[in-house]
Amino acid sequence: MRYITCILILFAVCSCKKANDDTTKLIVVDVAKDYPQKEIYLQDIADVEYIPLATSDSILVNSSPSIVSDKGIVTRGGKVGEILLFDAKGQELQGRICRRGQGPEEYNAIIFNIVDWKRKEVFIADYTSLKVYDFSGNYLRTLIEEDIMKMNILNLNDDYLLCNKDREDAKSSYHPYFILPKIGGKADTLSIEIPFFIASNRKILWDDGHTNDAHGFIPAVYNCTDRVWLTNPALDTIYQLHPDLTLTPVMIPLAAPTKDPEAPLLYFLGINDRYAWTSRIPRHVTVKMSDMSAGREKREKLYMYDRETQEWFTPVYHNRAITTRNTNPIYINLTSVAYGYGMVTLNAMDLVEAYQNNEITDEKLKKIASTMKEEDNPVLMLLKFKDSIRK
């Protein structure tokens, strides 16, 4: 396995106080701080497009799409183990894969999928392998045969996948990132060094009084459909990893986790030219197993940053297109779309009810909802964030 050197670019950004372009300034986050709520109307921060997904007896969707791009839309189908590949308008199928099983050319579950539109290939991970299929579901090859749950795998560029494999409890430096050729072959390790393993230290308290130690992990990578970031907390910095393997720093926590063992961990949740999103994980936390089982465990808040006003806040989202409050989104999907975009999935049942109650104010959405049935596939609300960054 070779070592590939990653070059840090825009290094001067680390002193970002005098940068002229707000889109290249390094964002400094006080991870421990709470920020006030702010009402955010989606139509104020983004231009909106609606994409209804076609419905038929053979085309049923049971999840929010994993990919929405100008090449196509990818989502789970109604059958167990089915993946549907729509065209970009959501009306025609480009492909369908349903190879769930126990055979050597099948997958026993779908943990995640990656689509290469140029090659017309779909990479499907189950618990123990990463297999590749064409758009018709024909098996092509197996790239990985090991515990996928201990790895992160993302699309890096036309030729390579980016992979990460952490070393839990490592006390010395290691290199967790590597790239894997899509056609198969040897992996190459990237030169990015992690000084030691960092995670949230969780103490699980059982009803009988005994405890277990566990870790709360921060994902080591983050992506949208066309960009990748390295987010391992032991890097003390969030980096964008470009397709040519150069690195650009984009965000740092005010208290570096490698220097301060009590500092909460920065949870990076996306960025574009106007906004950034984060959360946090406490460095040390005790939780009751009874609370975990009942879904009562405390959830950390989502924070949003306006790069133009340099304001941090806790967003409370509202959708002006529908007047009923129970359809307001809790979060915006930033991973399934391209950089600069977001997505909200609108449930057919909610839309039909809102239309019948005359609660839809957007004429385009009203027209779509007027022909829908409650059991139809969802409508995708695609958000193109408005960029008013001062130049």
C-alpha positions as CSV (number, residue, x, y, z in Angstrom):
1,M,0.0,0.0,0.0
2,R,1.5,3.3,-1.1
3,Y,1.3,6.6,0.8
4,I,-0.2,9.6,-1.1
5,T,0.8,13.1,0.0
6,C,-2.1,15.6,0.5
7,I,-1.1,19.2,0.0
8,L,-2.6,21.9,2.2
9,I,-3.7,24.9,0.1
10,L,-4.8,28.4,1.2
11,F,-2.7,27.9,4.3
12,A,-2.8,31.7,4.9
13,V,-6.5,31.3,5.5
14,C,-5.7,30.0,9.0
15,S,-5.1,33.6,10.1
16,C,-8.3,34.6,8.3
17,K,-8.9,37.9,10.1
18,K,-7.8,39.9,7.0
19,A,-9.3,37.8,4.2
20,N,-11.2,39.8,1.7
21,D,-13.5,37.1,0.4
22,D,-16.0,36.0,3.0
23,T,-16.4,32.6,1.3
24,T,-12.8,31.7,2.0
25,K,-12.6,32.9,5.6
26,L,-12.0,30.1,8.1
27,I,-15.0,29.9,10.4
28,V,-14.2,29.7,14.1
29,V,-16.8,27.9,16.2
30,D,-17.3,28.2,20.0
31,V,-18.6,24.7,20.3
32,A,-19.5,25.0,23.9
33,K,-21.7,28.0,23.4
34,D,-25.5,28.0,23.0
35,Y,-27.1,30.3,20.5
36,P,-30.5,31.9,20.4
37,Q,-33.4,30.7,18.2
38,K,-34.1,32.5,15.0
39,E,-37.2,32.0,12.7
40,I,-36.0,31.1,9.2
41,Y,-38.4,31.0,6.3
42,L,-37.1,28.7,3.6
43,Q,-38.2,31.0,0.8
44,D,-36.1,33.9,2.3
45,I,-32.9,32.0,2.2
46,A,-33.4,29.9,-1.0
47,D,-35.0,29.7,-4.4
48,V,-37.4,26.8,-4.5
49,E,-38.1,24.1,-7.1
50,Y,-40.5,21.2,-6.7
51,I,-39.8,17.7,-8.0
52,P,-42.7,15.2,-7.7
53,L,-41.5,11.6,-7.9
54,A,-43.6,9.5,-10.3
55,T,-45.8,6.8,-8.8
56,S,-47.1,3.5,-10.2
57,D,-47.7,0.0,-8.9
58,S,-44.1,-0.8,-9.7
59,I,-42.6,2.5,-8.6
60,L,-43.0,3.0,-4.9
61,V,-40.6,4.9,-2.7
62,N,-40.1,4.2,1.0
63,S,-37.3,6.7,2.0
64,S,-36.0,10.1,1.4
65,P,-33.6,10.2,-1.7
66,S,-30.0,9.5,-1.0
67,I,-28.9,11.4,-4.2
68,V,-30.6,14.3,-6.0
69,S,-28.6,15.8,-8.9
70,D,-28.8,17.0,-12.4
71,K,-27.9,13.4,-13.5
72,G,-30.7,11.7,-11.6
73,I,-32.4,10.9,-8.3
74,V,-31.7,7.8,-6.2
75,T,-33.9,6.4,-3.5
76,R,-35.0,3.1,-1.9
77,G,-37.9,1.3,-3.6
78,G,-41.0,-0.3,-2.1
79,K,-39.5,-3.8,-2.2
80,V,-37.0,-4.9,0.4
81,G,-33.5,-4.3,-0.9
82,E,-34.7,-2.3,-4.0
83,I,-32.9,0.9,-5.3
84,L,-34.6,3.1,-7.8
85,L,-32.7,5.5,-10.2
86,F,-35.0,8.2,-11.5
87,D,-34.1,10.8,-14.2
88,A,-33.4,14.3,-12.9
89,K,-37.1,15.2,-13.2
90,G,-38.2,12.2,-11.1
91,Q,-40.6,11.0,-13.8
92,E,-38.8,8.1,-15.6
93,L,-36.6,5.3,-14.3
94,Q,-33.0,5.0,-15.5
95,G,-32.4,1.9,-13.6
96,R,-33.6,-0.5,-10.8
97,I,-31.5,-2.8,-8.6
98,C,-33.0,-5.5,-6.3
99,R,-30.4,-8.1,-5.5
100,R,-31.0,-8.7,-1.8
101,G,-30.1,-12.3,-0.8
102,Q,-27.3,-14.4,0.6
103,G,-25.5,-15.4,-2.6
104,P,-22.0,-14.2,-3.6
105,E,-23.4,-11.7,-6.1
106,E,-26.1,-10.4,-3.7
107,Y,-26.2,-8.0,-0.7
108,N,-27.9,-8.9,2.6
109,A,-28.9,-5.3,3.4
110,I,-28.3,-1.8,2.1
111,I,-26.2,0.3,4.5
112,F,-25.6,2.9,1.9
113,N,-25.1,3.3,-1.9
114,I,-22.9,5.4,-4.1
115,V,-23.8,6.1,-7.8
116,D,-21.3,6.8,-10.5
117,W,-23.4,8.4,-13.3
118,K,-20.5,8.4,-15.8
119,R,-19.8,4.7,-15.4
120,K,-23.5,3.9,-14.8
121,E,-22.5,1.9,-11.8
122,V,-24.0,1.6,-8.3
123,F,-21.8,0.7,-5.3
124,I,-23.9,-1.0,-2.6
125,A,-22.6,-1.7,0.9
126,D,-24.1,-4.3,3.2
127,Y,-22.6,-5.3,6.6
128,T,-19.6,-7.2,5.2
129,S,-19.0,-6.1,1.6
130,L,-19.1,-3.4,-1.0
131,K,-20.4,-4.7,-4.3
132,V,-20.8,-3.0,-7.7
133,Y,-23.8,-3.3,-10.1
134,D,-24.9,-1.7,-13.4
135,F,-28.1,0.2,-13.6
136,S,-30.0,-2.9,-14.6
137,G,-28.9,-4.7,-11.4
138,N,-26.3,-7.0,-13.0
139,Y,-23.4,-7.8,-10.7
140,L,-20.1,-6.5,-11.8
141,R,-17.5,-7.0,-9.0
142,T,-16.8,-6.9,-5.3
143,L,-14.5,-4.1,-4.1
144,I,-14.4,-4.8,-0.3
145,E,-15.0,-7.8,1.9
146,E,-14.7,-6.8,5.5
147,D,-16.8,-5.1,8.3
148,I,-18.3,-2.1,6.6
149,M,-19.7,-0.8,9.8
150,K,-16.2,0.1,10.9
151,M,-15.6,2.2,7.8
152,N,-16.7,5.4,6.0
153,I,-16.8,5.3,2.2
154,L,-17.6,8.2,-0.1
155,N,-17.3,9.1,-3.8
156,L,-14.1,11.1,-4.3
157,N,-13.7,11.6,-8.0
158,D,-14.2,9.8,-11.3
159,D,-11.7,7.1,-10.5
160,Y,-11.5,6.7,-6.7
161,L,-13.6,6.2,-3.5
162,L,-12.5,7.8,-0.3
163,C,-12.4,5.4,2.7
164,N,-11.8,5.9,6.4
165,K,-11.1,3.2,9.0
166,D,-10.5,4.5,12.5
167,R,-8.4,2.8,15.2
168,E,-10.6,2.9,18.3
169,D,-8.6,3.8,21.4
170,A,-5.4,4.4,19.5
171,K,-2.9,6.2,21.7
172,S,-0.4,7.0,19.0
173,S,-0.6,8.5,15.5
174,Y,-2.1,6.6,12.6
175,H,-3.3,7.2,9.0
176,P,-7.0,6.3,8.7
177,Y,-7.8,7.7,5.2
178,F,-7.2,5.8,2.0
179,I,-8.4,5.9,-1.6
180,L,-9.7,2.8,-3.4
181,P,-9.8,2.5,-7.2
182,K,-13.4,2.0,-8.5
183,I,-12.3,-0.7,-10.9
184,G,-10.6,-2.6,-8.1
185,G,-7.0,-3.0,-7.0
186,K,-4.7,-1.9,-4.2
187,A,-5.7,1.0,-1.9
188,D,-3.4,3.9,-1.4
189,T,-3.1,5.5,2.1
190,L,-3.3,9.3,2.3
191,S,-0.6,11.1,4.3
192,I,-3.2,12.7,6.6
193,E,-2.1,11.8,10.2
194,I,-4.3,11.5,13.2
195,P,-2.3,12.0,16.4
196,F,-4.5,9.8,18.6
197,F,-8.1,8.6,18.7
198,I,-10.7,11.0,20.0
199,A,-14.4,10.3,20.7
200,S,-17.0,11.2,23.2
201,N,-16.7,9.2,26.4
202,R,-20.1,7.7,27.2
203,K,-20.9,6.0,30.5
204,I,-24.0,3.8,30.1
205,L,-26.0,3.4,33.4
206,W,-28.2,0.4,33.7
207,D,-31.3,0.0,35.9
208,D,-29.4,-2.4,38.2
209,G,-26.7,0.2,38.8
210,H,-23.9,-1.3,36.8
211,T,-22.2,0.7,34.1
212,N,-20.6,0.2,30.7
213,D,-18.1,2.5,28.9
214,A,-18.8,3.3,25.3
215,H,-17.9,5.9,22.6
216,G,-19.9,8.5,20.9
217,F,-18.4,8.9,17.5
218,I,-18.1,11.9,15.3
219,P,-18.0,10.9,11.6
220,A,-14.6,11.2,10.1
221,V,-15.9,12.4,6.7
222,Y,-18.8,14.4,5.5
223,N,-20.1,14.9,1.9
224,C,-22.7,16.4,-0.4
225,T,-23.0,14.9,-3.9
226,D,-20.0,16.9,-5.3
227,R,-17.7,17.8,-2.3
228,V,-16.0,16.0,0.5
229,W,-14.8,17.2,3.9
230,L,-12.6,15.5,6.5
231,T,-14.2,15.9,9.9
232,N,-12.2,13.7,12.3
233,P,-12.1,15.7,15.6
234,A,-8.5,14.8,16.2
235,L,-7.6,17.0,13.2
236,D,-8.7,20.1,15.2
237,T,-9.8,21.5,11.8
238,I,-12.5,20.7,9.2
239,Y,-10.9,20.4,5.8
240,Q,-12.3,20.2,2.3
241,L,-10.6,17.4,0.4
242,H,-10.6,18.2,-3.3
243,P,-10.6,15.6,-6.1
244,D,-6.9,16.2,-6.7
245,L,-6.2,15.4,-3.0
246,T,-5.4,19.0,-2.0
247,L,-6.8,20.2,1.3
248,T,-8.5,23.5,2.2
249,P,-9.3,24.4,5.9
250,V,-12.8,25.7,6.3
251,M,-13.7,25.5,10.0
252,I,-12.0,25.2,13.4
253,P,-13.3,24.8,17.0
254,L,-12.3,27.5,19.4
255,A,-11.0,24.9,21.8
256,A,-8.9,22.3,20.0
257,P,-9.9,18.7,21.1
258,T,-6.3,17.5,21.0
259,K,-5.2,20.3,23.4
260,D,-8.3,20.4,25.7
261,P,-9.5,17.0,26.9
262,E,-12.7,18.6,28.2
263,A,-13.7,20.4,25.1
264,P,-16.9,19.3,23.4
265,L,-16.5,17.9,19.9
266,L,-17.5,19.8,16.8
267,Y,-20.1,18.0,14.7
268,F,-19.9,19.4,11.2
269,L,-23.2,19.3,9.3
270,G,-22.6,21.1,6.1
271,I,-21.5,24.4,4.5
272,N,-22.1,26.6,1.4
273,D,-21.0,30.0,0.3
274,R,-23.6,31.7,2.6
275,Y,-24.3,29.4,5.5
276,A,-22.8,26.6,7.7
277,W,-24.4,24.1,10.0
278,T,-23.0,22.4,13.1
279,S,-23.9,20.6,16.3
280,R,-21.8,19.2,19.1
281,I,-21.2,16.1,21.2
282,P,-20.2,16.4,24.8
283,R,-16.7,15.0,25.6
284,H,-18.0,13.2,28.7
285,V,-21.6,12.1,29.2
286,T,-23.6,9.7,31.4
287,V,-26.8,8.3,29.9
288,K,-29.4,5.9,31.3
289,M,-30.0,2.7,29.2
290,S,-33.7,3.2,30.0
291,D,-33.7,6.6,28.4
292,M,-31.8,5.3,25.4
293,S,-34.3,2.5,24.9
294,A,-37.3,4.8,25.2
295,G,-35.8,7.5,22.9
296,R,-35.5,10.0,25.8
297,E,-31.8,10.7,25.4
298,K,-31.0,14.4,25.2
299,R,-30.3,15.5,21.7
300,E,-27.9,18.3,21.0
301,K,-29.1,21.4,19.2
302,L,-28.5,22.2,15.5
303,Y,-26.8,25.6,14.9
304,M,-26.6,27.6,11.8
305,Y,-24.1,30.3,10.8
306,D,-24.7,33.2,8.4
307,R,-21.3,33.9,6.8
308,E,-22.4,37.4,5.7
309,T,-23.6,38.7,9.0
310,Q,-21.3,36.4,11.0
311,E,-24.3,35.5,13.2
312,W,-24.8,32.1,14.9
313,F,-28.3,30.9,15.8
314,T,-30.5,27.9,16.4
315,P,-32.8,27.8,13.3
316,V,-36.5,27.2,13.5
317,Y,-37.6,26.5,9.9
318,H,-40.8,27.6,8.3
319,N,-42.2,26.8,4.9
320,R,-44.3,29.7,3.5
321,A,-45.8,27.4,0.8
322,I,-47.9,25.6,3.4
323,T,-49.6,27.4,6.2
324,T,-50.0,24.5,8.6
325,R,-47.2,24.3,11.1
326,N,-47.0,20.5,11.3
327,T,-45.3,20.4,7.9
328,N,-42.5,22.8,8.8
329,P,-39.1,20.9,8.5
330,I,-36.9,20.2,11.5
331,Y,-33.8,20.1,9.3
332,I,-32.6,20.6,5.8
333,N,-31.0,17.6,4.0
334,L,-27.6,18.9,2.7
335,T,-25.9,15.6,2.0
336,S,-28.1,14.2,-0.8
337,V,-27.7,17.3,-3.0
338,A,-24.9,19.4,-4.6
339,Y,-23.0,22.1,-2.9
340,G,-25.1,25.2,-2.5
341,Y,-28.4,23.2,-2.4
342,G,-30.6,21.7,0.2
343,M,-33.7,19.5,0.2
344,V,-36.9,18.9,2.1
345,T,-39.1,15.9,1.4
346,L,-42.8,16.7,1.4
347,N,-45.0,13.7,2.3
348,A,-47.9,13.0,-0.1
349,M,-50.4,12.5,2.7
350,D,-49.6,15.9,4.2
351,L,-49.8,17.6,0.8
352,V,-53.2,16.1,0.0
353,E,-54.6,17.1,3.4
354,A,-53.1,20.7,3.0
355,Y,-54.6,21.0,-0.4
356,Q,-58.1,19.9,0.8
357,N,-57.9,22.4,3.6
358,N,-56.8,25.2,1.3
359,E,-53.5,25.6,3.2
360,I,-51.1,25.6,0.2
361,T,-50.1,29.1,-0.9
362,D,-47.6,28.3,-3.6
363,E,-49.3,28.0,-6.9
364,K,-46.8,25.5,-8.4
365,L,-47.1,23.2,-5.3
366,K,-50.8,23.6,-5.3
367,K,-51.0,22.4,-8.9
368,I,-48.9,19.3,-8.0
369,A,-50.9,18.5,-4.9
370,S,-54.2,18.8,-6.8
371,T,-53.6,15.6,-8.7
372,M,-52.0,13.6,-5.8
373,K,-53.3,10.7,-3.8
374,E,-52.3,10.0,-0.2
375,E,-50.3,6.9,-1.1
376,D,-48.3,8.7,-3.9
377,N,-44.5,9.1,-3.7
378,P,-43.3,12.3,-2.1
379,V,-42.5,15.7,-3.6
380,L,-38.9,16.9,-3.3
381,M,-38.6,20.6,-2.3
382,L,-35.2,21.5,-3.8
383,L,-33.6,24.6,-2.2
384,K,-30.9,26.7,-4.1
385,F,-29.5,28.9,-1.4
386,K,-29.3,32.6,-2.2
387,D,-25.8,33.9,-2.3
388,S,-25.6,37.5,-1.2
389,I,-22.0,37.4,0.2
390,R,-20.3,40.7,-0.2
391,K,-17.5,40.6,-2.7
